[in-house]
Amino acid sequence: MKILISSIIFVIIAITSFAYSANIKCPEVSESSEAVLLPNPKNCSQYYHCDAGEPILKECPHKLHFNPKLLVCDFPNRAKCKLQ
């Protein structure tokens, strides 16, 4: 029973993550080795990592916000997140 509940929760999270990423546009794949990280406009503690042109939702560690200038998870007062 616990496995079934865990599976259902995982599917809900995956579907929710995909729904949010549907509105995020990653740049076209280039030969640059630099990672492309984009803020989540709906959640300050999340960001998208573009992998082969596809956005993958990532979560910052507890109580940190994504800092779009430094491209790292940072303290909220330094990240200065503004939701859209």
HTML snippet that shows the backbone in 3Dmol.js (N, CA, C, O; Angstrom):
<script src="https://3Dmol.org/build/3Dmol-min.js"></script>
<div id="view" style="width:600px;height:400px;position:relative"></div>
<script>
const pdb = `
ATOM      1  N   MET A   1       0.821  -1.194   0.000  1.00  0.00           N
ATOM      2  CA  MET A   1       0.000   0.000   0.000  1.00  0.00           C
ATOM      3  C   MET A   1       0.869   1.264   0.000  1.00  0.00           C
ATOM      4  O   MET A   1       0.569   2.233  -0.697  1.00  0.00           O
ATOM      5  N   LYS A   2       1.960   1.238   0.801  1.00  0.00           N
ATOM      6  CA  LYS A   2       2.845   2.398   0.849  1.00  0.00           C
ATOM      7  C   LYS A   2       3.482   2.656  -0.512  1.00  0.00           C
ATOM      8  O   LYS A   2       3.678   3.806  -0.907  1.00  0.00           O
ATOM      9  N   ILE A   3       3.804   1.577  -1.227  1.00  0.00           N
ATOM     10  CA  ILE A   3       4.410   1.734  -2.559  1.00  0.00           C
ATOM     11  C   ILE A   3       3.410   2.371  -3.518  1.00  0.00           C
ATOM     12  O   ILE A   3       3.783   3.222  -4.325  1.00  0.00           O
ATOM     13  N   LEU A   4       2.163   1.972  -3.437  1.00  0.00           N
ATOM     14  CA  LEU A   4       1.128   2.545  -4.302  1.00  0.00           C
ATOM     15  C   LEU A   4       0.953   4.038  -4.031  1.00  0.00           C
ATOM     16  O   LEU A   4       0.879   4.841  -4.961  1.00  0.00           O
ATOM     17  N   ILE A   5       0.889   4.399  -2.763  1.00  0.00           N
ATOM     18  CA  ILE A   5       0.727   5.813  -2.405  1.00  0.00           C
ATOM     19  C   ILE A   5       1.944   6.606  -2.857  1.00  0.00           C
ATOM     20  O   ILE A   5       1.800   7.703  -3.397  1.00  0.00           O
ATOM     21  N   SER A   6       3.141   6.070  -2.644  1.00  0.00           N
ATOM     22  CA  SER A   6       4.363   6.749  -3.080  1.00  0.00           C
ATOM     23  C   SER A   6       4.380   6.926  -4.591  1.00  0.00           C
ATOM     24  O   SER A   6       4.792   7.971  -5.094  1.00  0.00           O
ATOM     25  N   SER A   7       3.934   5.911  -5.309  1.00  0.00           N
ATOM     26  CA  SER A   7       3.897   5.984  -6.773  1.00  0.00           C
ATOM     27  C   SER A   7       2.926   7.058  -7.246  1.00  0.00           C
ATOM     28  O   SER A   7       3.226   7.810  -8.173  1.00  0.00           O
ATOM     29  N   ILE A   8       1.780   7.126  -6.616  1.00  0.00           N
ATOM     30  CA  ILE A   8       0.777   8.132  -6.987  1.00  0.00           C
ATOM     31  C   ILE A   8       1.313   9.537  -6.727  1.00  0.00           C
ATOM     32  O   ILE A   8       1.151  10.430  -7.559  1.00  0.00           O
ATOM     33  N   ILE A   9       1.947   9.730  -5.582  1.00  0.00           N
ATOM     34  CA  ILE A   9       2.523  11.041  -5.267  1.00  0.00           C
ATOM     35  C   ILE A   9       3.591  11.407  -6.289  1.00  0.00           C
ATOM     36  O   ILE A   9       3.637  12.546  -6.752  1.00  0.00           O
ATOM     37  N   PHE A  10       4.444  10.462  -6.644  1.00  0.00           N
ATOM     38  CA  PHE A  10       5.491  10.716  -7.642  1.00  0.00           C
ATOM     39  C   PHE A  10       4.881  11.137  -8.976  1.00  0.00           C
ATOM     40  O   PHE A  10       5.362  12.081  -9.604  1.00  0.00           O
ATOM     41  N   VAL A  11       3.841  10.457  -9.411  1.00  0.00           N
ATOM     42  CA  VAL A  11       3.193  10.785 -10.688  1.00  0.00           C
ATOM     43  C   VAL A  11       2.590  12.188 -10.635  1.00  0.00           C
ATOM     44  O   VAL A  11       2.697  12.944 -11.600  1.00  0.00           O
ATOM     45  N   ILE A  12       1.966  12.535  -9.530  1.00  0.00           N
ATOM     46  CA  ILE A  12       1.374  13.877  -9.393  1.00  0.00           C
ATOM     47  C   ILE A  12       2.461  14.937  -9.461  1.00  0.00           C
ATOM     48  O   ILE A  12       2.290  15.952 -10.136  1.00  0.00           O
ATOM     49  N   ILE A  13       3.569  14.722  -8.777  1.00  0.00           N
ATOM     50  CA  ILE A  13       4.668  15.686  -8.812  1.00  0.00           C
ATOM     51  C   ILE A  13       5.244  15.796 -10.221  1.00  0.00           C
ATOM     52  O   ILE A  13       5.531  16.899 -10.686  1.00  0.00           O
ATOM     53  N   ALA A  14       5.415  14.676 -10.897  1.00  0.00           N
ATOM     54  CA  ALA A  14       5.961  14.687 -12.254  1.00  0.00           C
ATOM     55  C   ALA A  14       5.037  15.442 -13.208  1.00  0.00           C
ATOM     56  O   ALA A  14       5.502  16.231 -14.030  1.00  0.00           O
ATOM     57  N   ILE A  15       3.743  15.205 -13.102  1.00  0.00           N
ATOM     58  CA  ILE A  15       2.779  15.894 -13.978  1.00  0.00           C
ATOM     59  C   ILE A  15       2.780  17.388 -13.681  1.00  0.00           C
ATOM     60  O   ILE A  15       2.750  18.201 -14.605  1.00  0.00           O
ATOM     61  N   THR A  16       2.813  17.754 -12.413  1.00  0.00           N
ATOM     62  CA  THR A  16       2.836  19.170 -12.024  1.00  0.00           C
ATOM     63  C   THR A  16       4.101  19.835 -12.536  1.00  0.00           C
ATOM     64  O   THR A  16       4.046  20.951 -13.053  1.00  0.00           O
ATOM     65  N   SER A  17       5.232  19.171 -12.400  1.00  0.00           N
ATOM     66  CA  SER A  17       6.500  19.726 -12.889  1.00  0.00           C
ATOM     67  C   SER A  17       6.454  19.922 -14.391  1.00  0.00           C
ATOM     68  O   SER A  17       6.913  20.946 -14.898  1.00  0.00           O
ATOM     69  N   PHE A  18       5.910  18.958 -15.105  1.00  0.00           N
ATOM     70  CA  PHE A  18       5.817  19.079 -16.558  1.00  0.00           C
ATOM     71  C   PHE A  18       4.898  20.229 -16.941  1.00  0.00           C
ATOM     72  O   PHE A  18       5.185  20.964 -17.885  1.00  0.00           O
ATOM     73  N   ALA A  19       3.795  20.391 -16.218  1.00  0.00           N
ATOM     74  CA  ALA A  19       2.854  21.470 -16.536  1.00  0.00           C
ATOM     75  C   ALA A  19       3.523  22.826 -16.384  1.00  0.00           C
ATOM     76  O   ALA A  19       3.316  23.712 -17.212  1.00  0.00           O
ATOM     77  N   TYR A  20       4.326  23.001 -15.335  1.00  0.00           N
ATOM     78  CA  TYR A  20       5.028  24.267 -15.151  1.00  0.00           C
ATOM     79  C   TYR A  20       6.092  24.459 -16.233  1.00  0.00           C
ATOM     80  O   TYR A  20       6.266  25.565 -16.745  1.00  0.00           O
ATOM     81  N   SER A  21       6.795  23.391 -16.578  1.00  0.00           N
ATOM     82  CA  SER A  21       7.876  23.531 -17.547  1.00  0.00           C
ATOM     83  C   SER A  21       7.360  23.748 -18.962  1.00  0.00           C
ATOM     84  O   SER A  21       8.120  24.164 -19.837  1.00  0.00           O
ATOM     85  N   ALA A  22       6.083  23.473 -19.202  1.00  0.00           N
ATOM     86  CA  ALA A  22       5.516  23.651 -20.536  1.00  0.00           C
ATOM     87  C   ALA A  22       5.587  25.109 -20.979  1.00  0.00           C
ATOM     88  O   ALA A  22       5.636  25.381 -22.178  1.00  0.00           O
ATOM     89  N   ASN A  23       5.593  26.056 -20.033  1.00  0.00           N
ATOM     90  CA  ASN A  23       5.641  27.468 -20.370  1.00  0.00           C
ATOM     91  C   ASN A  23       7.060  28.018 -20.405  1.00  0.00           C
ATOM     92  O   ASN A  23       7.258  29.180 -20.761  1.00  0.00           O
ATOM     93  N   ILE A  24       8.038  27.221 -20.047  1.00  0.00           N
ATOM     94  CA  ILE A  24       9.435  27.657 -20.030  1.00  0.00           C
ATOM     95  C   ILE A  24      10.088  27.268 -21.346  1.00  0.00           C
ATOM     96  O   ILE A  24      10.005  26.120 -21.781  1.00  0.00           O
ATOM     97  N   LYS A  25      10.728  28.224 -21.962  1.00  0.00           N
ATOM     98  CA  LYS A  25      11.402  27.984 -23.237  1.00  0.00           C
ATOM     99  C   LYS A  25      12.905  28.019 -23.035  1.00  0.00           C
ATOM    100  O   LYS A  25      13.469  29.044 -22.652  1.00  0.00           O
ATOM    101  N   CYS A  26      13.543  26.901 -23.294  1.00  0.00           N
ATOM    102  CA  CYS A  26      14.999  26.845 -23.236  1.00  0.00           C
ATOM    103  C   CYS A  26      15.559  27.317 -24.573  1.00  0.00           C
ATOM    104  O   CYS A  26      14.920  27.149 -25.611  1.00  0.00           O
ATOM    105  N   PRO A  27      16.746  27.902 -24.548  1.00  0.00           N
ATOM    106  CA  PRO A  27      17.365  28.302 -25.810  1.00  0.00           C
ATOM    107  C   PRO A  27      17.725  27.070 -26.636  1.00  0.00           C
ATOM    108  O   PRO A  27      17.838  25.962 -26.113  1.00  0.00           O
ATOM    109  N   GLU A  28      17.899  27.288 -27.914  1.00  0.00           N
ATOM    110  CA  GLU A  28      18.295  26.183 -28.783  1.00  0.00           C
ATOM    111  C   GLU A  28      19.621  25.610 -28.303  1.00  0.00           C
ATOM    112  O   GLU A  28      20.465  26.323 -27.760  1.00  0.00           O
ATOM    113  N   VAL A  29      19.783  24.328 -28.513  1.00  0.00           N
ATOM    114  CA  VAL A  29      21.008  23.652 -28.083  1.00  0.00           C
ATOM    115  C   VAL A  29      22.182  24.191 -28.886  1.00  0.00           C
ATOM    116  O   VAL A  29      22.133  24.281 -30.113  1.00  0.00           O
ATOM    117  N   SER A  30      23.233  24.545 -28.165  1.00  0.00           N
ATOM    118  CA  SER A  30      24.447  25.029 -28.827  1.00  0.00           C
ATOM    119  C   SER A  30      25.611  24.160 -28.387  1.00  0.00           C
ATOM    120  O   SER A  30      25.460  23.277 -27.542  1.00  0.00           O
ATOM    121  N   GLU A  31      26.749  24.413 -28.956  1.00  0.00           N
ATOM    122  CA  GLU A  31      27.930  23.639 -28.598  1.00  0.00           C
ATOM    123  C   GLU A  31      28.625  24.196 -27.367  1.00  0.00           C
ATOM    124  O   GLU A  31      29.659  23.674 -26.950  1.00  0.00           O
ATOM    125  N   SER A  32      28.074  25.238 -26.787  1.00  0.00           N
ATOM    126  CA  SER A  32      28.636  25.824 -25.576  1.00  0.00           C
ATOM    127  C   SER A  32      28.516  24.826 -24.426  1.00  0.00           C
ATOM    128  O   SER A  32      27.521  24.111 -24.313  1.00  0.00           O
ATOM    129  N   SER A  33      29.524  24.789 -23.591  1.00  0.00           N
ATOM    130  CA  SER A  33      29.487  23.862 -22.453  1.00  0.00           C
ATOM    131  C   SER A  33      28.829  24.494 -21.234  1.00  0.00           C
ATOM    132  O   SER A  33      28.721  23.846 -20.193  1.00  0.00           O
ATOM    133  N   GLU A  34      28.390  25.739 -21.339  1.00  0.00           N
ATOM    134  CA  GLU A  34      27.771  26.420 -20.214  1.00  0.00           C
ATOM    135  C   GLU A  34      26.349  25.916 -19.984  1.00  0.00           C
ATOM    136  O   GLU A  34      25.571  25.753 -20.923  1.00  0.00           O
ATOM    137  N   ALA A  35      26.031  25.676 -18.720  1.00  0.00           N
ATOM    138  CA  ALA A  35      24.674  25.266 -18.363  1.00  0.00           C
ATOM    139  C   ALA A  35      23.742  26.461 -18.482  1.00  0.00           C
ATOM    140  O   ALA A  35      24.134  27.596 -18.209  1.00  0.00           O
ATOM    141  N   VAL A  36      22.515  26.202 -18.888  1.00  0.00           N
ATOM    142  CA  VAL A  36      21.504  27.246 -18.950  1.00  0.00           C
ATOM    143  C   VAL A  36      20.536  27.002 -17.800  1.00  0.00           C
ATOM    144  O   VAL A  36      19.867  25.970 -17.747  1.00  0.00           O
ATOM    145  N   LEU A  37      20.469  27.965 -16.878  1.00  0.00           N
ATOM    146  CA  LEU A  37      19.581  27.892 -15.730  1.00  0.00           C
ATOM    147  C   LEU A  37      18.628  29.073 -15.792  1.00  0.00           C
ATOM    148  O   LEU A  37      19.051  30.210 -15.999  1.00  0.00           O
ATOM    149  N   LEU A  38      17.353  28.807 -15.614  1.00  0.00           N
ATOM    150  CA  LEU A  38      16.324  29.838 -15.702  1.00  0.00           C
ATOM    151  C   LEU A  38      15.476  29.830 -14.437  1.00  0.00           C
ATOM    152  O   LEU A  38      15.161  28.755 -13.927  1.00  0.00           O
ATOM    153  N   PRO A  39      15.097  30.994 -13.914  1.00  0.00           N
ATOM    154  CA  PRO A  39      14.250  31.023 -12.719  1.00  0.00           C
ATOM    155  C   PRO A  39      12.844  30.531 -13.020  1.00  0.00           C
ATOM    156  O   PRO A  39      12.353  30.675 -14.140  1.00  0.00           O
ATOM    157  N   ASN A  40      12.201  29.953 -12.018  1.00  0.00           N
ATOM    158  CA  ASN A  40      10.796  29.596 -12.132  1.00  0.00           C
ATOM    159  C   ASN A  40       9.999  30.846 -11.776  1.00  0.00           C
ATOM    160  O   ASN A  40      10.098  31.325 -10.646  1.00  0.00           O
ATOM    161  N   PRO A  41       9.221  31.383 -12.694  1.00  0.00           N
ATOM    162  CA  PRO A  41       8.496  32.632 -12.417  1.00  0.00           C
ATOM    163  C   PRO A  41       7.395  32.486 -11.367  1.00  0.00           C
ATOM    164  O   PRO A  41       6.841  33.487 -10.913  1.00  0.00           O
ATOM    165  N   LYS A  42       7.074  31.255 -10.978  1.00  0.00           N
ATOM    166  CA  LYS A  42       5.994  31.028 -10.026  1.00  0.00           C
ATOM    167  C   LYS A  42       6.462  30.564  -8.653  1.00  0.00           C
ATOM    168  O   LYS A  42       5.652  30.445  -7.733  1.00  0.00           O
ATOM    169  N   ASN A  43       7.777  30.298  -8.498  1.00  0.00           N
ATOM    170  CA  ASN A  43       8.284  29.791  -7.218  1.00  0.00           C
ATOM    171  C   ASN A  43       9.748  30.186  -7.077  1.00  0.00           C
ATOM    172  O   ASN A  43      10.589  29.756  -7.867  1.00  0.00           O
ATOM    173  N   CYS A  44      10.053  30.997  -6.078  1.00  0.00           N
ATOM    174  CA  CYS A  44      11.415  31.506  -5.904  1.00  0.00           C
ATOM    175  C   CYS A  44      12.432  30.432  -5.556  1.00  0.00           C
ATOM    176  O   CYS A  44      13.620  30.605  -5.829  1.00  0.00           O
ATOM    177  N   SER A  45      12.002  29.336  -4.964  1.00  0.00           N
ATOM    178  CA  SER A  45      12.944  28.297  -4.554  1.00  0.00           C
ATOM    179  C   SER A  45      13.170  27.251  -5.635  1.00  0.00           C
ATOM    180  O   SER A  45      13.824  26.238  -5.387  1.00  0.00           O
ATOM    181  N   GLN A  46      12.637  27.482  -6.833  1.00  0.00           N
ATOM    182  CA  GLN A  46      12.818  26.543  -7.934  1.00  0.00           C
ATOM    183  C   GLN A  46      13.450  27.238  -9.133  1.00  0.00           C
ATOM    184  O   GLN A  46      13.366  28.456  -9.292  1.00  0.00           O
ATOM    185  N   TYR A  47      14.083  26.426  -9.967  1.00  0.00           N
ATOM    186  CA  TYR A  47      14.662  26.924 -11.215  1.00  0.00           C
ATOM    187  C   TYR A  47      14.644  25.798 -12.232  1.00  0.00           C
ATOM    188  O   TYR A  47      14.405  24.642 -11.886  1.00  0.00           O
ATOM    189  N   TYR A  48      14.893  26.134 -13.473  1.00  0.00           N
ATOM    190  CA  TYR A  48      14.933  25.153 -14.555  1.00  0.00           C
ATOM    191  C   TYR A  48      16.361  25.014 -15.065  1.00  0.00           C
ATOM    192  O   TYR A  48      17.061  26.002 -15.284  1.00  0.00           O
ATOM    193  N   HIS A  49      16.767  23.788 -15.244  1.00  0.00           N
ATOM    194  CA  HIS A  49      18.056  23.477 -15.866  1.00  0.00           C
ATOM    195  C   HIS A  49      17.736  22.978 -17.266  1.00  0.00           C
ATOM    196  O   HIS A  49      17.068  21.957 -17.426  1.00  0.00           O
ATOM    197  N   CYS A  50      18.203  23.686 -18.266  1.00  0.00           N
ATOM    198  CA  CYS A  50      17.944  23.284 -19.642  1.00  0.00           C
ATOM    199  C   CYS A  50      18.923  22.189 -20.041  1.00  0.00           C
ATOM    200  O   CYS A  50      20.138  22.380 -19.990  1.00  0.00           O
ATOM    201  N   ASP A  51      18.388  21.052 -20.436  1.00  0.00           N
ATOM    202  CA  ASP A  51      19.196  19.903 -20.844  1.00  0.00           C
ATOM    203  C   ASP A  51      18.736  19.490 -22.232  1.00  0.00           C
ATOM    204  O   ASP A  51      17.610  19.027 -22.415  1.00  0.00           O
ATOM    205  N   ALA A  52      19.616  19.661 -23.202  1.00  0.00           N
ATOM    206  CA  ALA A  52      19.296  19.341 -24.598  1.00  0.00           C
ATOM    207  C   ALA A  52      18.039  20.078 -25.050  1.00  0.00           C
ATOM    208  O   ALA A  52      17.225  19.532 -25.796  1.00  0.00           O
ATOM    209  N   GLY A  53      17.885  21.321 -24.595  1.00  0.00           N
ATOM    210  CA  GLY A  53      16.756  22.150 -24.996  1.00  0.00           C
ATOM    211  C   GLY A  53      15.485  21.911 -24.210  1.00  0.00           C
ATOM    212  O   GLY A  53      14.477  22.569 -24.468  1.00  0.00           O
ATOM    213  N   GLU A  54      15.500  20.984 -23.254  1.00  0.00           N
ATOM    214  CA  GLU A  54      14.308  20.675 -22.454  1.00  0.00           C
ATOM    215  C   GLU A  54      14.486  21.193 -21.028  1.00  0.00           C
ATOM    216  O   GLU A  54      15.526  20.958 -20.413  1.00  0.00           O
ATOM    217  N   PRO A  55      13.473  21.901 -20.493  1.00  0.00           N
ATOM    218  CA  PRO A  55      13.578  22.409 -19.119  1.00  0.00           C
ATOM    219  C   PRO A  55      13.314  21.305 -18.097  1.00  0.00           C
ATOM    220  O   PRO A  55      12.330  20.572 -18.196  1.00  0.00           O
ATOM    221  N   ILE A  56      14.203  21.199 -17.120  1.00  0.00           N
ATOM    222  CA  ILE A  56      14.047  20.243 -16.024  1.00  0.00           C
ATOM    223  C   ILE A  56      13.938  21.042 -14.734  1.00  0.00           C
ATOM    224  O   ILE A  56      14.842  21.800 -14.385  1.00  0.00           O
ATOM    225  N   LEU A  57      12.831  20.869 -14.031  1.00  0.00           N
ATOM    226  CA  LEU A  57      12.577  21.620 -12.805  1.00  0.00           C
ATOM    227  C   LEU A  57      13.473  21.108 -11.684  1.00  0.00           C
ATOM    228  O   LEU A  57      13.550  19.904 -11.440  1.00  0.00           O
ATOM    229  N   LYS A  58      14.152  22.032 -11.003  1.00  0.00           N
ATOM    230  CA  LYS A  58      15.035  21.711  -9.879  1.00  0.00           C
ATOM    231  C   LYS A  58      14.598  22.528  -8.678  1.00  0.00           C
ATOM    232  O   LYS A  58      13.961  23.572  -8.825  1.00  0.00           O
ATOM    233  N   GLU A  59      14.940  22.054  -7.492  1.00  0.00           N
ATOM    234  CA  GLU A  59      14.560  22.711  -6.241  1.00  0.00           C
ATOM    235  C   GLU A  59      15.819  23.130  -5.492  1.00  0.00           C
ATOM    236  O   GLU A  59      16.767  22.354  -5.369  1.00  0.00           O
ATOM    237  N   CYS A  60      15.822  24.359  -4.994  1.00  0.00           N
ATOM    238  CA  CYS A  60      16.929  24.801  -4.139  1.00  0.00           C
ATOM    239  C   CYS A  60      16.802  24.136  -2.773  1.00  0.00           C
ATOM    240  O   CYS A  60      15.703  23.754  -2.372  1.00  0.00           O
ATOM    241  N   PRO A  61      17.919  23.993  -2.051  1.00  0.00           N
ATOM    242  CA  PRO A  61      17.844  23.460  -0.695  1.00  0.00           C
ATOM    243  C   PRO A  61      16.969  24.334   0.197  1.00  0.00           C
ATOM    244  O   PRO A  61      16.677  25.485  -0.126  1.00  0.00           O
ATOM    245  N   HIS A  62      16.570  23.776   1.296  1.00  0.00           N
ATOM    246  CA  HIS A  62      15.635  24.384   2.254  1.00  0.00           C
ATOM    247  C   HIS A  62      15.893  25.870   2.492  1.00  0.00           C
ATOM    248  O   HIS A  62      16.993  26.272   2.873  1.00  0.00           O
ATOM    249  N   LYS A  63      14.871  26.664   2.263  1.00  0.00           N
ATOM    250  CA  LYS A  63      14.826  28.109   2.531  1.00  0.00           C
ATOM    251  C   LYS A  63      15.733  28.963   1.643  1.00  0.00           C
ATOM    252  O   LYS A  63      15.909  30.150   1.919  1.00  0.00           O
ATOM    253  N   LEU A  64      16.308  28.394   0.593  1.00  0.00           N
ATOM    254  CA  LEU A  64      17.108  29.192  -0.330  1.00  0.00           C
ATOM    255  C   LEU A  64      16.283  29.521  -1.563  1.00  0.00           C
ATOM    256  O   LEU A  64      15.349  28.797  -1.906  1.00  0.00           O
ATOM    257  N   HIS A  65      16.628  30.606  -2.222  1.00  0.00           N
ATOM    258  CA  HIS A  65      15.977  31.038  -3.462  1.00  0.00           C
ATOM    259  C   HIS A  65      16.987  31.009  -4.597  1.00  0.00           C
ATOM    260  O   HIS A  65      18.193  31.126  -4.379  1.00  0.00           O
ATOM    261  N   PHE A  66      16.477  30.851  -5.808  1.00  0.00           N
ATOM    262  CA  PHE A  66      17.358  30.873  -6.975  1.00  0.00           C
ATOM    263  C   PHE A  66      17.748  32.316  -7.275  1.00  0.00           C
ATOM    264  O   PHE A  66      16.892  33.197  -7.355  1.00  0.00           O
ATOM    265  N   ASN A  67      19.037  32.546  -7.440  1.00  0.00           N
ATOM    266  CA  ASN A  67      19.567  33.868  -7.764  1.00  0.00           C
ATOM    267  C   ASN A  67      19.885  33.885  -9.261  1.00  0.00           C
ATOM    268  O   ASN A  67      20.879  33.291  -9.678  1.00  0.00           O
ATOM    269  N   PRO A  68      19.059  34.558 -10.082  1.00  0.00           N
ATOM    270  CA  PRO A  68      19.262  34.535 -11.529  1.00  0.00           C
ATOM    271  C   PRO A  68      20.507  35.277 -12.004  1.00  0.00           C
ATOM    272  O   PRO A  68      20.985  35.038 -13.113  1.00  0.00           O
ATOM    273  N   LYS A  69      21.037  36.177 -11.173  1.00  0.00           N
ATOM    274  CA  LYS A  69      22.252  36.892 -11.571  1.00  0.00           C
ATOM    275  C   LYS A  69      23.488  36.020 -11.396  1.00  0.00           C
ATOM    276  O   LYS A  69      24.385  36.024 -12.239  1.00  0.00           O
ATOM    277  N   LEU A  70      23.530  35.271 -10.294  1.00  0.00           N
ATOM    278  CA  LEU A  70      24.684  34.421 -10.009  1.00  0.00           C
ATOM    279  C   LEU A  70      24.484  32.975 -10.472  1.00  0.00           C
ATOM    280  O   LEU A  70      25.431  32.190 -10.514  1.00  0.00           O
ATOM    281  N   LEU A  71      23.226  32.633 -10.822  1.00  0.00           N
ATOM    282  CA  LEU A  71      22.860  31.281 -11.262  1.00  0.00           C
ATOM    283  C   LEU A  71      23.161  30.227 -10.204  1.00  0.00           C
ATOM    284  O   LEU A  71      23.690  29.156 -10.502  1.00  0.00           O
ATOM    285  N   VAL A  72      22.808  30.558  -8.950  1.00  0.00           N
ATOM    286  CA  VAL A  72      22.981  29.644  -7.821  1.00  0.00           C
ATOM    287  C   VAL A  72      21.797  29.796  -6.868  1.00  0.00           C
ATOM    288  O   VAL A  72      21.046  30.769  -6.940  1.00  0.00           O
ATOM    289  N   CYS A  73      21.643  28.823  -5.978  1.00  0.00           N
ATOM    290  CA  CYS A  73      20.693  28.971  -4.888  1.00  0.00           C
ATOM    291  C   CYS A  73      21.365  29.838  -3.833  1.00  0.00           C
ATOM    292  O   CYS A  73      22.533  29.638  -3.498  1.00  0.00           O
ATOM    293  N   ASP A  74      20.619  30.796  -3.321  1.00  0.00           N
ATOM    294  CA  ASP A  74      21.212  31.826  -2.475  1.00  0.00           C
ATOM    295  C   ASP A  74      20.231  32.194  -1.365  1.00  0.00           C
ATOM    296  O   ASP A  74      19.077  31.767  -1.375  1.00  0.00           O
ATOM    297  N   PHE A  75      20.705  32.990  -0.408  1.00  0.00           N
ATOM    298  CA  PHE A  75      19.822  33.483   0.637  1.00  0.00           C
ATOM    299  C   PHE A  75      18.788  34.419   0.010  1.00  0.00           C
ATOM    300  O   PHE A  75      19.119  35.181  -0.899  1.00  0.00           O
ATOM    301  N   PRO A  76      17.536  34.372   0.485  1.00  0.00           N
ATOM    302  CA  PRO A  76      16.475  35.189  -0.118  1.00  0.00           C
ATOM    303  C   PRO A  76      16.808  36.672  -0.235  1.00  0.00           C
ATOM    304  O   PRO A  76      16.469  37.299  -1.239  1.00  0.00           O
ATOM    305  N   ASN A  77      17.465  37.244   0.772  1.00  0.00           N
ATOM    306  CA  ASN A  77      17.768  38.680   0.709  1.00  0.00           C
ATOM    307  C   ASN A  77      18.794  38.993  -0.382  1.00  0.00           C
ATOM    308  O   ASN A  77      18.850  40.124  -0.863  1.00  0.00           O
ATOM    309  N   ARG A  78      19.595  38.022  -0.775  1.00  0.00           N
ATOM    310  CA  ARG A  78      20.565  38.226  -1.856  1.00  0.00           C
ATOM    311  C   ARG A  78      19.968  37.891  -3.219  1.00  0.00           C
ATOM    312  O   ARG A  78      20.306  38.524  -4.219  1.00  0.00           O
ATOM    313  N   ALA A  79      19.077  36.893  -3.262  1.00  0.00           N
ATOM    314  CA  ALA A  79      18.481  36.483  -4.542  1.00  0.00           C
ATOM    315  C   ALA A  79      17.492  37.529  -5.056  1.00  0.00           C
ATOM    316  O   ALA A  79      17.349  37.710  -6.266  1.00  0.00           O
ATOM    317  N   LYS A  80      16.814  38.214  -4.140  1.00  0.00           N
ATOM    318  CA  LYS A  80      15.853  39.262  -4.491  1.00  0.00           C
ATOM    319  C   LYS A  80      14.834  38.794  -5.529  1.00  0.00           C
ATOM    320  O   LYS A  80      14.613  39.448  -6.548  1.00  0.00           O
ATOM    321  N   CYS A  81      14.234  37.672  -5.249  1.00  0.00           N
ATOM    322  CA  CYS A  81      13.248  37.078  -6.165  1.00  0.00           C
ATOM    323  C   CYS A  81      11.997  37.936  -6.252  1.00  0.00           C
ATOM    324  O   CYS A  81      11.491  38.428  -5.244  1.00  0.00           O
ATOM    325  N   LYS A  82      11.513  38.105  -7.463  1.00  0.00           N
ATOM    326  CA  LYS A  82      10.247  38.789  -7.705  1.00  0.00           C
ATOM    327  C   LYS A  82       9.408  37.875  -8.584  1.00  0.00           C
ATOM    328  O   LYS A  82       9.761  37.607  -9.733  1.00  0.00           O
ATOM    329  N   LEU A  83       8.302  37.402  -8.039  1.00  0.00           N
ATOM    330  CA  LEU A  83       7.428  36.501  -8.793  1.00  0.00           C
ATOM    331  C   LEU A  83       6.644  37.285  -9.835  1.00  0.00           C
ATOM    332  O   LEU A  83       6.295  38.449  -9.636  1.00  0.00           O
ATOM    333  N   GLN A  84       6.381  36.620 -10.943  1.00  0.00           N
ATOM    334  CA  GLN A  84       5.623  37.260 -12.028  1.00  0.00           C
ATOM    335  C   GLN A  84       4.163  36.966 -11.901  1.00  0.00           C
ATOM    336  O   GLN A  84       3.368  37.420 -12.724  1.00  0.00           O
TER     337      GLN A  84
END
`;
const viewer = $3Dmol.createViewer("view");
viewer.addModel(pdb, "pdb");
viewer.setStyle({}, {cartoon: {color: "spectrum"}});
viewer.zoomTo();
viewer.render();
</script>
